[in-house]
Amino acid sequence: MLRLGLATALVAAMGATAPAWAQQDPEPETETEQEEIITTYEVAPQAKEDEDISPKPQWDTLLVGRVSAGAGALGGGDTINPGAGAMSVVGADLTPKLLRGGLELSAPLTYNYRQTFATSLTDMHGKGGAKVLYRFNRRVRASAELGLAATWKPDWVDPFQPLMDGGFGTTDRYSHWDRRASVDVDVRPARHQRVHVGYDYVLSVYKHDPQFDPIYQPLHLTPWDRDMHRLDAEWRVRRVFTTFRVGVELARWQYFFTFAGDAKTGITHTSTGGEPPNPLLELRSLKPRIESNFAVTDRVALRARYELEVMQDPFQGYLSYTGQHPSLTMSAQLPHMIELGARADYYHRNYGRNSYNYIEDPMDPTHPPLAYGDRRVEDRVYVTADARMPLSLKWSPHWAVLAEARIGSRRTNYTYGDIEWGYFNWLAWTGAEYRY
């Protein structure tokens, strides 16, 4: 899957003797938001009068899953990794559950694989976990989950590893393991209201490129190993045709190999000899948001959302920025149970006064000026459309035809070397799905 949600403030790294600002700045990845569906299960039937009347709850089982496969094409590559050509996709979800009274045990599993043929942008994601959820009563429930995820991106072209023939080397360094622990609490303080509080901890360990040397080349091809703490709170009010939400997210990232940059230059002083290096990079974010869902008709629903992004680089502010993130989602139910969906996201980010800028000598070729303006800025637009049409098959009612298309665009005034920091990419595929 294209990393369309990944916005990077990137600069090139060409060896141990390269300037300390010539590095690929990391940017925290974000996960697709999914609203959890709350299901109420019936308890075991009441015992007869001549039997023991003490409660004897039974374990109930539930298995939900799907498998999909298809083919399509992509163009434009992924962020700074160019590529275009045919592809095939496979996806699967499986969630077995055990239910007993208010207790629910589940083990969700997901798998997605994209195989590219004309270019090296093969991408595999797998995730599994064990979750415990308990409903204390109709108003309060809590859950805890432990999970492990893997992302595999083999032999991607790496513009930070130029070859003598004018091409580029390949790398697996975008692949990583993620260990996750989370706790969630939902409270219904009043009718049609819900308060949700959740905490996540994620430890990400990336595959290290053979050319990375933490002693003699600490800046070249630096891995993005890090951990993240995230706290999210949301209040929801539901009416007949409208749902209104107000929420806020707090997060902190601590990197294990990437160093913080000086103001305006990004120099980390990690080259051998010279000044001691800066401290390891830490990023903090605050994201308040408002959101409203409303039904246009009995078959069409809209979801409007606005989020303010405040990112802080506490060392000297080199990677600090303020962003605006509005989004609009549409879902529609057509005759014959056809489902349509579309989503558009726009990001506008203004970096702070200490972001990449001129140094004492604005003609220094190792620190070229911005393409325009005096501060780093970027605009990103992502649009997704999808469709699902069930097949009326007598021998199997579980099949459906799927189609999906995505486009992404990034425009920035940052410029360095021959790398194109802005991009336009697209992806489209169609296939079939089986739901159990």
N, C-alpha and C positions, 0 to 999 in steps of 0.2 A: 504494500500500500504506500502511496506517495506520502512523504512526511509533510503534508500540506499545512499541518498545525504547527510546524517547527519554524520559528522565525529566528535567524541567526545573525549576530553581528560578528562577521568573520574577517580575518586577515591572514595572509599567507605565511607559512613557516618553511624555511629553506635550509636549515642546518644549525649547527651549534654556534656558528659565527654570525648568524643572521641577527638583525636588530631585535630587541626583546619585544617590540610591538608587532613583529611579523608572526602572529600566531592565529590559530583558529579559535576565536572566543566562543565559549560554550553558551548555550541557552537552554534552560530547563524545558523538557518536553511536557506536553499536556495530554491528558487522556480524554477520549470522547466521553461526554457526559451521558449518562443513562439514568432515567428515572425508574426507580425500583417499583414494581407492581406489588401491592399488598393483597394477599389472598387469604380468605377466611375458610378454614376447614371445619367440617362437622366432627363432633365427638362420637364415640361408639354409642350404639343404641342402648336404651335403658333396659336393665335386667328384669326378668319376670318376677312376680311376687313371691313364688316359691323358691327362688334362687337367692344366693347371697347378694345383698343390696349394696355391699361395699363397692366403690368404683374400681373398675378394671380396665383402664385405658389400654388400647391396643396400638401397636405400631402400624401406621399406614405408609404405603410407599407411593412414590410419584416419580416418573421419569419423563423429562422434557428434553427434546433434542431436535437438531436439524443438520442436514448435510447439503451443501451447494457446490456446484462446479460450473465453470463457464470459460469463455475465451473472448479476447478483445485486443486492444492495442493501447499504447501510451506514447506520449511525446513530451519533449522538454526536459525529461529526467527528473531528478529529485534534488531540490535546492541547488547546489552547485555541481551536482553530478549529472552531466548531460547524457541523453540517450533517447531513443525512439525505436519502436518496433512492436511486433506481435507479442502477446502474452497469454498465459492460461492462469486461472485462479481456482482455488479449492478452499472451502471454508466448512467448519463444523463446530457445533455447540452441543454439549451434553451436560445435563444437570440432574443427577439422581438425588432424591430427597427421602428422608425418613421423618414422619410426623407423628407426634404423640401429644395430645392436648395442646398446650401452648408452645411446645418445644418443636423446633424444626432443625434438622441436621441436613446439610447439603454439601456437595462436592462439585462445584461448577468447573467445567473444562471447556476451553476454546482453542481453536487451531485455525490459522489462516496462512495460506501459502500462495505466493505469486511467482510464477516462472517466466522469465523474459528470455527471448531467443536472439534478437539482433543486437542487444546491448546487455551489459552486465548490471542488471538492477533487480536480480532475484531477491525476494524478501519473504521471510518466514517469521510468524509470531505464534507462540504457544503460551497458554496460561492455565494454571490449575490452582485449586485451593480447597480449604476445608472451612466451612462456615457454620456457626451455631447461632440460631436466632430464638429468642424466647419472648412470647407475648404474656406479660404479667396480667393484663386485662385489656379491655377495649381501648384504653387510652395510652398505655405505655408498652413499648417493646424495645428490646436492645439486641444487638448482634455483635459478634466478634469473628474475625476471619484471618487466617494465615494463608499466604499464597506464594507461588513461585512462577515467574514468567521468563521467557527467553525470546530474544530477537536475533535473528541470523541474517546477515547481509554479506554474502561471500563475494570476494573479488570485485568490489566496486571500484571504479576508476577514481583515483585520488589526485586532484589537481595540485596537491601539496607535495607530490613526488614526481617531478619532471624527469624524463629520460633524455639521453643524449640524442635520440632520433626525433625529438620533438613531441613524442607522446607522453603518456603518464603511466606510472605504475598502478597496481591494484592493491587493495587492502581489505581486511576483514574488521578493521578497528571500529566500525559502526555497530558491530554486534555486541550484545550485552545480556547479562542475567540480572533479574530484578527480584529481590526478596521483599515481601510486603506483609505488613500487619496492620489491621484496622479495627476500629471500634465505632459503633454507631448507636445512637439513642434517638427514638422518636416518641414524642409526647403530644397528645391531643388535649390542649388546655381548655378548649371550648368546642362547641359544635361547629363543624366545617373549618376547623383550624388545625394546623399541625406545626410543631417545632422540631426541627431536625438538627442534631449536632453530631459531627463525625470527625474522627482523627485518623490519619494515615501516616505510616512510616514506610519508606521505600529505600532500600539499599541497592544501588546499581553498580555492577562491576563489568567494565568493558574489556573486550579483547585487546591486548596491547600489540601494536604493530612491531615487527622485528626491528625496524629502524629507530624505535624510541629507546633512548638511554637516559634514565632518570639522573645519572651522574654527569655524563659528558655532553648530553644533548637534552636537557630537561625541558626545552621549549618546543622541540621538533616533534610533531605528531603526538602531542600530549593527550593521553586517554582521559575520558570524561567520567571516571569513577567518582561517585558522590553518594551522599545520602540526603533524604528529604523528609522534613516534618511538615505536615499540612493539617490545619484545623479549619473546618467549614461549619458555618451555622446558617440556618435558613428558617424563615417563618412563612407559612403558606396559609392563605385564606381562599376557600372555595365557595363559589356561588353556582347558580343553576347553569349559566352559560360562560362563566369566567372564573379563572384561577389566577390569583395574584401572589407573587413571591418577592420577598426581600431577603438578601443574603450577603454574606461576606466570607472571604477566604483569606487566611493567613498562611504563609509558607516560608520555609527557610531551606536553602541548599548549601551544603558544605562539600567542596571539591577536594579530592585527595592528591591530585597531581598538578592541577592548574593553579597558577599563582595570580594574585590580584595585580591589576595594572595601575601605573601612575596616572594622575589626572592628565587628560588631553593627549598624551602620547601612548599610553598603554604599556610602557616599559615595565617589565617585571624583574629585571636584574637577575635572571636565572642563568645567564651564561657563566661558564667557568671563569673564576677569577673576578676581580672587581668588587663592587658593592654586594653586601648580603642580599639575598632575594627578598621580595615582598612576602607577606603572609599568604597562605593559601586562600584561594578565592571563596568568598561567601556571598550569597545573594539572598535578599529578603523581599517578599512581595506582599502587597495588600490589594485585594480585589473586591470592592463592594459592587453589588449588582441589584438590579430590579428586573422583574420579568412578569409578563402577563400572557395567559392563554385565554383565548376566547373563540367561541363557535360562530362562524359566519353564517352557516346553514347547518342543517342536521347532518350534512355529509362533508363539510369543509371546516377545518379548524386552523387558526393561526397562532403562532407563538412569537412574541416580540420580546427582545432581551437587550439590556444595555449593561456593560461592565466597564468599570474604570480600573485600569491597570497602573499600579504604582510599584516599580521595581527599584530596589535600593542596592547599590554596591557600597557597603559601609566603609571600605578602605579609603578611597579618594573619589568615588563616584564615577569611575570610568564607564561602567556598564549600567548606570542608573538611567531610567527613562520613565515617562508618563505616557500611557496609551489609552485610546478610546476604542471600545470593541462593541459595536452594535451588531445584532444578528436578527434574522427573520426566518422562521420555519413554517412551512405549510404542509398539511396532510389532507388528503381527499379520499373519499370512498365512492367509487363509481359503480355502475351496474355490473352484475356478474362478479361481485366481490373483488373488483380490481382496486388496488391500493396505489396511490401516487404520493410521493413526498418530494419536497425541495427545501433546501436551506442555503442561505447566503450569509457570509460573515465578512465584516470589514474591520481591519485593524489599522489604526494610525498611531505611530509612536514617535515621540519627540525625546531625544536623548538630552541629558542635562548639560550644563555649561562645562563640565569636566570630561565630556565624551571626546571621541577622536576629533582633533582639531590641529591647527597649525602649531609648530614649535618655533624656536628662535629663528630658524632659517626656513621660510616657506618654500624655497626652491629645492630643498633636500629631496633627492629622488627616493630615498627610503621611507619618506613620510609625505606622500603626495597630497595635495589639497582635495577637499571634497568637490564633487562634480558641480554642486551648487549650494548656496547657503553657507552659514558659518557653524552649524551644528548638525550632527548626524540625525537623519529622519528616515522613516520608511513607511510605505503604505502597502498593505496586503489585502487581496480580495480572494475569497474562496467560495465557489458555488457547487452544490451537489444536487443531483436529481436522480430519483430512483422510482421503479415501478415493480409491482408484483401482481401477477394474474394467475389465480388458481386454475388448475386443469380439471375438468369434469370427466374423470376417468372412472368407469364402473369398477375396474379391477383394483384401483387405488385412488382414494380421495385426498391423498396427502401431498400430491405434486403441484408445483407452481412454476411459472416462467418468471425469471428475474431480468432486470436491466438496470444499469447504473452508469452515470456519467459524472465526471468531476473536472473542474478546471481550477487553477490557482495562478495568481500573479503577484509578484513582489517588485516594487520600485523603491530604490534607495539612492541617496546621493553619495554613498560610500564607494570609493574606487581604490583599487590596489592591484598592480600588475595586470596580467592578461585575463584574470578570472572575471567572469560576468556575475556580479553579485545580485543583480535583479534577475528575474526569470518569469517565464510563462510556461506552464505545463498542463497537461490534460490526460485523462484516462477514461476509457469507456469499455464496457464489457456486457455480455448477455449470457444467460445460462439457465439452469434448472435447479430447483430446490425441493428437497423432501423433508417434511416435518413429521415428527413423531409425537 
